[in-house]
Structures are given as C-alpha cells and as structure tokens.
Amino acid sequence: MKDTRKAFVFLEILLVLIVISFLVYIALKTYFKKPTMDKETEKILTEQGIDTSNQKAILDSARDKVREINKQQLNYEKAVENLMPH
C-alpha cells in the first residue's frame, strides 16, 4: 500500500511540474514574441524608420523619431525667426 501511495504522490508532483512548465512556456512565448500588427501598419512604421522587431524596439525608435522631429521643428522656428525683421 505504501508503494502505491508513493507512486501516486510522484505522479501528482510530475503532473504539477508539467502544468507549471507549460504555463511558463506560454508566458515566455507571449512576452518575447514579435508584436502583432497588420501589414499596412508595419509597412508605414518601417517607412518612417521605426524598428518593428519587438515592442521595446518600437518604443525606442518611435521616441527617437519624435525627438528628431522636435529638433527639426525648433530649427525651423529659429530659421523663421531669423528671417523676420526686428
């Protein structure tokens, strides 16, 4: 009877480990997968110079792009200001 109980406990532990491993696999797969977006959106972002390889890359390259646009806007405003008579 003791051997049967030990085997049953071993199988329970094995089953729990399998379930936990599967849940970890799903969580990691979801975390590291490429962001899903439609082809048109991905094409537009790529044309704008935004890296679409993963979520962090999208955020970083979009932030850099916004900074670049802000700098261009400031330079434009300075150029217009210099053209205006004082």
PAMIKOL-108263 format. One record per atom (N, C-alpha, C): residue number from 0; residue in one letter; x, y, z. Coordinates in pm, 1 decimal. Each point is the difference from the previous one (the first is absolute). Last residue first. Layout:
REM PAMIKOL-108263
pt seza: NUM pafi: A c1: X c2: Y c3: Z
...
This chain:
REM PAMIKOL-108263
pt seza: 85 pafi: H c1: 1348.0 c2: 9271.7 c3: -3724.1
pt seza: 85 pafi: H c1: -19.4 c2: 34.3 c3: 143.1
pt seza: 85 pafi: H c1: -41.5 c2: 140.1 c3: 14.9
pt seza: 84 pafi: P c1: -72.5 c2: -387.0 c3: -411.9
pt seza: 84 pafi: P c1: 69.0 c2: 123.3 c3: 42.1
pt seza: 84 pafi: P c1: -32.8 c2: 32.4 c3: 145.3
pt seza: 83 pafi: M c1: 16.7 c2: -506.9 c3: -210.7
pt seza: 83 pafi: M c1: -91.4 c2: 111.2 c3: 31.0
pt seza: 83 pafi: M c1: 78.3 c2: 122.4 c3: 43.7
pt seza: 82 pafi: L c1: 209.2 c2: -423.5 c3: -86.7
pt seza: 82 pafi: L c1: -40.9 c2: 65.2 c3: -123.7
pt seza: 82 pafi: L c1: -88.7 c2: 123.2 c3: 24.5
pt seza: 81 pafi: N c1: 149.5 c2: -289.2 c3: 355.8
pt seza: 81 pafi: N c1: 114.8 c2: 74.8 c3: -54.1
pt seza: 81 pafi: N c1: -37.2 c2: 74.9 c3: -128.0
pt seza: 80 pafi: E c1: -319.3 c2: -289.2 c3: 196.1
pt seza: 80 pafi: E c1: 22.7 c2: 114.4 c3: 89.4
pt seza: 80 pafi: E c1: 114.2 c2: 87.5 c3: -52.5
pt seza: 79 pafi: V c1: -88.0 c2: -407.2 c3: -213.2
pt seza: 79 pafi: V c1: -106.0 c2: 96.4 c3: -30.5
pt seza: 79 pafi: V c1: 19.9 c2: 125.3 c3: 82.8
pt seza: 78 pafi: A c1: 289.3 c2: -354.9 c3: 88.4
pt seza: 78 pafi: A c1: 26.7 c2: 52.8 c3: -134.0
pt seza: 78 pafi: A c1: -103.9 c2: 104.9 c3: -38.0
pt seza: 77 pafi: K c1: -58.8 c2: -232.3 c3: 403.8
pt seza: 77 pafi: K c1: 114.2 c2: 91.3 c3: 9.9
pt seza: 77 pafi: K c1: 29.6 c2: 63.4 c3: -135.6
pt seza: 76 pafi: E c1: -330.5 c2: -333.0 c3: 13.8
pt seza: 76 pafi: E c1: -46.3 c2: 120.8 c3: 69.3
pt seza: 76 pafi: E c1: 111.8 c2: 102.8 c3: 13.8
pt seza: 75 pafi: Y c1: 112.4 c2: -420.1 c3: -177.4
pt seza: 75 pafi: Y c1: -85.7 c2: 72.2 c3: -93.2
pt seza: 75 pafi: Y c1: -48.3 c2: 131.1 c3: 62.6
pt seza: 74 pafi: N c1: 240.2 c2: -297.5 c3: 269.5
pt seza: 74 pafi: N c1: 88.7 c2: 60.9 c3: -99.8
pt seza: 74 pafi: N c1: -80.1 c2: 82.1 c3: -100.0
pt seza: 73 pafi: L c1: -242.8 c2: -247.7 c3: 314.6
pt seza: 73 pafi: L c1: 70.9 c2: 109.9 c3: 65.0
pt seza: 73 pafi: L c1: 92.8 c2: 71.3 c3: -97.7
pt seza: 72 pafi: Q c1: -217.0 c2: -385.7 c3: -153.6
pt seza: 72 pafi: Q c1: -97.3 c2: 107.2 c3: 21.0
pt seza: 72 pafi: Q c1: 66.0 c2: 120.9 c3: 65.6
pt seza: 71 pafi: Q c1: 252.7 c2: -392.6 c3: -50.7
pt seza: 71 pafi: Q c1: -23.4 c2: 62.4 c3: -130.5
pt seza: 71 pafi: Q c1: -96.4 c2: 117.0 c3: 13.1
pt seza: 70 pafi: K c1: 73.4 c2: -259.9 c3: 381.3
pt seza: 70 pafi: K c1: 119.9 c2: 77.4 c3: -32.2
pt seza: 70 pafi: K c1: -16.3 c2: 72.0 c3: -133.7
pt seza: 69 pafi: N c1: -341.0 c2: -296.6 c3: 128.6
pt seza: 69 pafi: N c1: 0.6 c2: 119.1 c3: 85.8
pt seza: 69 pafi: N c1: 120.6 c2: 88.2 c3: -27.5
pt seza: 68 pafi: I c1: -24.9 c2: -415.2 c3: -219.2
pt seza: 68 pafi: I c1: -100.5 c2: 92.4 c3: -54.4
pt seza: 68 pafi: I c1: -4.6 c2: 128.0 c3: 82.7
pt seza: 67 pafi: E c1: 274.5 c2: -345.6 c3: 157.1
pt seza: 67 pafi: E c1: 54.5 c2: 52.7 c3: -125.1
pt seza: 67 pafi: E c1: -95.9 c2: 102.8 c3: -61.4
pt seza: 66 pafi: R c1: -146.2 c2: -238.7 c3: 377.5
pt seza: 66 pafi: R c1: 105.7 c2: 95.8 c3: 37.2
pt seza: 66 pafi: R c1: 59.4 c2: 66.7 c3: -123.9
pt seza: 65 pafi: V c1: -305.9 c2: -346.0 c3: -70.2
pt seza: 65 pafi: V c1: -68.5 c2: 118.8 c3: 52.2
pt seza: 65 pafi: V c1: 102.0 c2: 105.6 c3: 41.2
pt seza: 64 pafi: K c1: 169.0 c2: -416.1 c3: -133.5
pt seza: 64 pafi: K c1: -59.1 c2: 69.6 c3: -114.7
pt seza: 64 pafi: K c1: -70.5 c2: 127.5 c3: 44.6
pt seza: 63 pafi: D c1: 171.0 c2: -290.4 c3: 328.9
pt seza: 63 pafi: D c1: 108.7 c2: 67.1 c3: -71.4
pt seza: 63 pafi: D c1: -53.4 c2: 81.4 c3: -117.1
pt seza: 62 pafi: R c1: -306.9 c2: -267.8 c3: 230.1
pt seza: 62 pafi: R c1: 43.8 c2: 110.2 c3: 86.6
pt seza: 62 pafi: R c1: 111.9 c2: 79.4 c3: -67.8
pt seza: 61 pafi: A c1: -141.7 c2: -391.0 c3: -211.5
pt seza: 61 pafi: A c1: -103.6 c2: 103.1 c3: -11.3
pt seza: 61 pafi: A c1: 36.9 c2: 121.2 c3: 84.5
pt seza: 60 pafi: S c1: 276.8 c2: -376.8 c3: 27.9
pt seza: 60 pafi: S c1: 18.7 c2: 67.1 c3: -128.6
pt seza: 60 pafi: S c1: -106.8 c2: 106.7 c3: -22.6
pt seza: 59 pafi: D c1: -26.9 c2: -259.7 c3: 399.3
pt seza: 59 pafi: D c1: 125.3 c2: 75.4 c3: -4.8
pt seza: 59 pafi: D c1: 15.6 c2: 76.1 c3: -131.2
pt seza: 58 pafi: L c1: -375.6 c2: -289.5 c3: 53.6
pt seza: 58 pafi: L c1: -7.2 c2: 115.8 c3: 89.9
pt seza: 58 pafi: L c1: 125.1 c2: 86.3 c3: -9.1
pt seza: 57 pafi: I c1: -7.2 c2: -402.5 c3: -245.0
pt seza: 57 pafi: I c1: -100.6 c2: 92.7 c3: -52.7
pt seza: 57 pafi: I c1: -4.6 c2: 125.9 c3: 86.3
pt seza: 56 pafi: A c1: 269.9 c2: -351.1 c3: 147.6
pt seza: 56 pafi: A c1: 60.4 c2: 67.3 c3: -115.2
pt seza: 56 pafi: A c1: -97.6 c2: 100.7 c3: -60.9
pt seza: 55 pafi: K c1: -154.8 c2: -276.3 c3: 346.7
pt seza: 55 pafi: K c1: 96.8 c2: 97.9 c3: 51.5
pt seza: 55 pafi: K c1: 63.3 c2: 78.0 c3: -114.4
pt seza: 54 pafi: Q c1: -293.6 c2: -356.8 c3: -111.6
pt seza: 54 pafi: Q c1: -70.5 c2: 111.6 c3: 63.0
pt seza: 54 pafi: Q c1: 96.0 c2: 107.9 c3: 48.6
pt seza: 53 pafi: N c1: 170.9 c2: -291.8 c3: -409.0
pt seza: 53 pafi: N c1: -64.5 c2: -36.3 c3: 125.8
pt seza: 53 pafi: N c1: -57.5 c2: 125.9 c3: 64.3
pt seza: 52 pafi: S c1: 154.4 c2: 3.4 c3: -455.0
pt seza: 52 pafi: S c1: 41.3 c2: -135.9 c3: 34.6
pt seza: 52 pafi: S c1: -58.3 c2: -47.5 c3: 133.4
pt seza: 51 pafi: T c1: -26.8 c2: 424.7 c3: -295.5
pt seza: 51 pafi: T c1: -116.9 c2: -75.9 c3: 45.3
pt seza: 51 pafi: T c1: 34.9 c2: -142.1 c3: 44.9
pt seza: 50 pafi: D c1: 218.7 c2: 537.5 c3: -83.0
pt seza: 50 pafi: D c1: 31.7 c2: -143.1 c3: 6.5
pt seza: 50 pafi: D c1: -119.1 c2: -76.3 c3: 57.6
pt seza: 49 pafi: I c1: 8.3 c2: 475.2 c3: -280.7
pt seza: 49 pafi: I c1: -26.1 c2: -55.9 c3: 132.9
pt seza: 49 pafi: I c1: 20.1 c2: -150.8 c3: -5.8
pt seza: 48 pafi: G c1: 11.1 c2: 347.0 c3: -363.2
pt seza: 48 pafi: G c1: 126.5 c2: -28.8 c3: 67.3
pt seza: 48 pafi: G c1: -16.0 c2: -54.4 c3: 140.1
pt seza: 47 pafi: Q c1: -334.8 c2: 106.4 c3: -352.0
pt seza: 47 pafi: Q c1: 33.3 c2: 114.3 c3: 85.4
pt seza: 47 pafi: Q c1: 130.9 c2: -21.8 c3: 76.7
pt seza: 46 pafi: E c1: -183.2 c2: -343.2 c3: -273.3
pt seza: 46 pafi: E c1: 30.3 c2: 113.6 c3: -87.6
pt seza: 46 pafi: E c1: 41.7 c2: 122.7 c3: 79.1
pt seza: 45 pafi: T c1: -151.4 c2: -374.8 c3: 237.8
pt seza: 45 pafi: T c1: 131.4 c2: -27.3 c3: -58.6
pt seza: 45 pafi: T c1: 41.5 c2: 113.7 c3: -92.8
pt seza: 44 pafi: L c1: -432.7 c2: 13.8 c3: 182.9
pt seza: 44 pafi: L c1: 100.7 c2: 21.6 c3: 105.2
pt seza: 44 pafi: L c1: 140.8 c2: -20.6 c3: -54.9
pt seza: 43 pafi: I c1: -357.1 c2: -95.8 c3: -289.2
pt seza: 43 pafi: I c1: 8.0 c2: 143.6 c3: 26.8
pt seza: 43 pafi: I c1: 105.8 c2: 29.7 c3: 105.7
pt seza: 42 pafi: K c1: -92.7 c2: -452.8 c3: -95.4
pt seza: 42 pafi: K c1: 63.0 c2: 64.7 c3: -115.1
pt seza: 42 pafi: K c1: 19.1 c2: 149.8 c3: 25.6
pt seza: 41 pafi: E c1: -240.8 c2: -253.3 c3: 317.0
pt seza: 41 pafi: E c1: 142.0 c2: -33.6 c3: 5.1
pt seza: 41 pafi: E c1: 75.9 c2: 67.9 c3: -114.2
pt seza: 40 pafi: T c1: -465.6 c2: 44.7 c3: 3.0
pt seza: 40 pafi: T c1: 59.1 c2: 73.1 c3: 111.4
pt seza: 40 pafi: T c1: 149.8 c2: -25.7 c3: 7.4
pt seza: 39 pafi: E c1: -241.2 c2: -246.7 c3: -317.6
pt seza: 39 pafi: E c1: 3.2 c2: 142.1 c3: -35.9
pt seza: 39 pafi: E c1: 65.1 c2: 84.0 c3: 109.9
pt seza: 38 pafi: K c1: -76.2 c2: -467.5 c3: 68.9
pt seza: 38 pafi: K c1: 109.4 c2: 26.0 c3: -95.5
pt seza: 38 pafi: K c1: 11.9 c2: 148.5 c3: -34.5
pt seza: 37 pafi: D c1: -202.5 c2: -135.2 c3: 480.6
pt seza: 37 pafi: D c1: -31.3 c2: -32.7 c3: -138.8
pt seza: 37 pafi: D c1: 112.8 c2: 46.8 c3: -92.3
pt seza: 36 pafi: M c1: 100.1 c2: -166.1 c3: 497.2
pt seza: 36 pafi: M c1: -61.9 c2: 116.5 c3: -62.7
pt seza: 36 pafi: M c1: -27.0 c2: -35.6 c3: -145.2
pt seza: 35 pafi: T c1: 218.7 c2: -210.9 c3: 497.2
pt seza: 35 pafi: T c1: -86.5 c2: -25.5 c3: -114.6
pt seza: 35 pafi: T c1: -60.2 c2: 130.5 c3: -47.4
pt seza: 34 pafi: P c1: 490.7 c2: -113.9 c3: 256.7
pt seza: 34 pafi: P c1: -132.6 c2: 60.9 c3: 11.2
pt seza: 34 pafi: P c1: -84.0 c2: -27.4 c3: -125.4
pt seza: 33 pafi: K c1: 371.4 c2: -347.7 c3: 161.3
pt seza: 33 pafi: K c1: -5.1 c2: 124.4 c3: -75.4
pt seza: 33 pafi: K c1: -140.3 c2: 58.6 c3: 12.1
pt seza: 32 pafi: K c1: 176.6 c2: -315.0 c3: 396.6
pt seza: 32 pafi: K c1: -39.0 c2: -7.2 c3: -140.5
pt seza: 32 pafi: K c1: -3.7 c2: 139.3 c3: -62.8
pt seza: 31 pafi: F c1: 102.5 c2: -130.4 c3: 472.8
pt seza: 31 pafi: F c1: 108.8 c2: 21.9 c3: -94.2
pt seza: 31 pafi: F c1: -42.2 c2: -0.2 c3: -147.2
pt seza: 30 pafi: Y c1: -312.5 c2: -67.8 c3: 373.6
pt seza: 30 pafi: Y c1: 83.0 c2: 115.7 c3: 35.4
pt seza: 30 pafi: Y c1: 101.3 c2: 32.1 c3: -109.2
pt seza: 29 pafi: T c1: -276.7 c2: -389.4 c3: -33.3
pt seza: 29 pafi: T c1: -79.1 c2: 121.9 c3: -17.2
pt seza: 29 pafi: T c1: 85.4 c2: 124.2 c3: 24.6
pt seza: 28 pafi: K c1: 194.8 c2: -416.1 c3: 81.7
pt seza: 28 pafi: K c1: -27.5 c2: 10.8 c3: -143.1
pt seza: 28 pafi: K c1: -77.5 c2: 128.9 c3: -28.9
pt seza: 27 pafi: L c1: 76.7 c2: -114.7 c3: 449.0
pt seza: 27 pafi: L c1: 122.6 c2: 46.1 c3: -65.4
pt seza: 27 pafi: L c1: -20.5 c2: 17.8 c3: -150.3
pt seza: 26 pafi: A c1: -361.4 c2: -176.2 c3: 250.1
pt seza: 26 pafi: A c1: 30.2 c2: 136.1 c3: 44.7
pt seza: 26 pafi: A c1: 123.9 c2: 55.0 c3: -70.7
pt seza: 25 pafi: I c1: -121.6 c2: -451.1 c3: -76.2
pt seza: 25 pafi: I c1: -97.5 c2: 90.7 c3: -61.7
pt seza: 25 pafi: I c1: 32.1 c2: 144.9 c3: 37.7
pt seza: 24 pafi: Y c1: 261.7 c2: -333.0 c3: 206.8
pt seza: 24 pafi: Y c1: 25.5 c2: 2.8 c3: -144.2
pt seza: 24 pafi: Y c1: -93.8 c2: 99.2 c3: -69.3
pt seza: 23 pafi: V c1: -72.4 c2: -87.6 c3: 453.1
pt seza: 23 pafi: V c1: 120.2 c2: 81.8 c3: -18.3
pt seza: 23 pafi: V c1: 32.9 c2: 12.9 c3: -147.5
pt seza: 22 pafi: L c1: -350.2 c2: -288.6 c3: 111.7
pt seza: 22 pafi: L c1: -38.9 c2: 139.0 c3: 25.2
pt seza: 22 pafi: L c1: 118.2 c2: 95.6 c3: -16.7
pt seza: 21 pafi: F c1: 83.7 c2: -464.9 c3: -31.1
pt seza: 21 pafi: F c1: -80.9 c2: 44.8 c3: -113.2
pt seza: 21 pafi: F c1: -41.0 c2: 146.4 c3: 16.8
pt seza: 20 pafi: S c1: 225.3 c2: -207.1 c3: 357.2
pt seza: 20 pafi: S c1: 90.4 c2: 18.8 c3: -114.7
pt seza: 20 pafi: S c1: -75.7 c2: 51.9 c3: -121.7
pt seza: 19 pafi: I c1: -252.0 c2: -119.9 c3: 378.0
pt seza: 19 pafi: I c1: 76.5 c2: 122.3 c3: 24.7
pt seza: 19 pafi: I c1: 93.8 c2: 28.8 c3: -116.3
pt seza: 18 pafi: V c1: -234.5 c2: -405.1 c3: -15.6
pt seza: 18 pafi: V c1: -93.4 c2: 112.5 c3: -13.7
pt seza: 18 pafi: V c1: 73.6 c2: 132.9 c3: 19.1
pt seza: 17 pafi: I c1: 244.9 c2: -393.1 c3: 75.8
pt seza: 17 pafi: I c1: -34.0 c2: 11.1 c3: -141.8
pt seza: 17 pafi: I c1: -91.4 c2: 120.9 c3: -23.0
pt seza: 16 pafi: L c1: 105.2 c2: -113.8 c3: 443.3
pt seza: 16 pafi: L c1: 116.1 c2: 56.5 c3: -68.6
pt seza: 16 pafi: L c1: -25.9 c2: 18.7 c3: -149.6
pt seza: 15 pafi: V c1: -329.8 c2: -217.7 c3: 256.3
pt seza: 15 pafi: V c1: 8.1 c2: 142.0 c3: 38.3
pt seza: 15 pafi: V c1: 117.7 c2: 66.6 c3: -70.3
pt seza: 14 pafi: L c1: -42.2 c2: -463.9 c3: -52.3
pt seza: 14 pafi: L c1: -107.2 c2: 70.0 c3: -70.2
pt seza: 14 pafi: L c1: 2.9 c2: 150.4 c3: 31.2
pt seza: 13 pafi: L c1: 296.7 c2: -279.7 c3: 235.1
pt seza: 13 pafi: L c1: 37.6 c2: 5.8 c3: -141.3
pt seza: 13 pafi: L c1: -104.7 c2: 77.3 c3: -80.8
pt seza: 12 pafi: I c1: -94.3 c2: -91.0 c3: 448.2
pt seza: 12 pafi: I c1: 107.6 c2: 98.9 c3: -9.8
pt seza: 12 pafi: I c1: 42.1 c2: 18.2 c3: -145.6
pt seza: 11 pafi: E c1: -310.5 c2: -338.0 c3: 88.4
pt seza: 11 pafi: E c1: -59.3 c2: 131.4 c3: 26.8
pt seza: 11 pafi: E c1: 103.1 c2: 110.9 c3: -15.8
pt seza: 10 pafi: L c1: 148.9 c2: -444.6 c3: -30.2
pt seza: 10 pafi: L c1: -75.4 c2: 38.9 c3: -119.0
pt seza: 10 pafi: L c1: -67.3 c2: 137.1 c3: 17.8
pt seza: 9 pafi: F c1: 221.5 c2: -186.3 c3: 372.5
pt seza: 9 pafi: F c1: 97.8 c2: 31.8 c3: -104.7
pt seza: 9 pafi: F c1: -70.4 c2: 46.1 c3: -127.1
pt seza: 8 pafi: V c1: -265.8 c2: -158.9 c3: 347.5
pt seza: 8 pafi: V c1: 55.0 c2: 130.8 c3: 35.9
pt seza: 8 pafi: V c1: 101.3 c2: 43.6 c3: -106.1
pt seza: 7 pafi: F c1: -171.6 c2: -433.7 c3: -44.1
pt seza: 7 pafi: F c1: -105.3 c2: 97.3 c3: -25.8
pt seza: 7 pafi: F c1: 48.9 c2: 141.5 c3: 29.7
pt seza: 6 pafi: A c1: 281.0 c2: -358.1 c3: 105.4
pt seza: 6 pafi: A c1: -10.2 c2: 13.7 c3: -145.3
pt seza: 6 pafi: A c1: -104.7 c2: 104.7 c3: -35.9
pt seza: 5 pafi: K c1: 44.0 c2: -115.2 c3: 449.6
pt seza: 5 pafi: K c1: 119.3 c2: 72.7 c3: -44.9
pt seza: 5 pafi: K c1: -4.6 c2: 23.2 c3: -150.5
pt seza: 4 pafi: R c1: -338.5 c2: -267.0 c3: 188.0
pt seza: 4 pafi: R c1: -17.5 c2: 140.1 c3: 41.6
pt seza: 4 pafi: R c1: 119.6 c2: 83.3 c3: -46.1
pt seza: 3 pafi: T c1: 19.7 c2: -462.1 c3: -66.7
pt seza: 3 pafi: T c1: -103.2 c2: 56.4 c3: -86.8
pt seza: 3 pafi: T c1: -19.8 c2: 148.0 c3: 30.5
pt seza: 2 pafi: D c1: 285.9 c2: -245.8 c3: 276.0
pt seza: 2 pafi: D c1: 60.6 c2: 18.9 c3: -131.7
pt seza: 2 pafi: D c1: -99.2 c2: 63.1 c3: -96.6
pt seza: 1 pafi: K c1: -147.2 c2: -123.5 c3: 431.2
pt seza: 1 pafi: K c1: 87.2 c2: 116.4 c3: 6.1
pt seza: 1 pafi: K c1: 61.3 c2: 28.7 c3: -136.1
pt seza: 0 pafi: M c1: -267.5 c2: -386.7 c3: 54.5
pt seza: 0 pafi: M c1: -81.2 c2: 118.9 c3: 0.0
pt seza: 0 pafi: M c1: 85.9 c2: 125.8 c3: 0.0
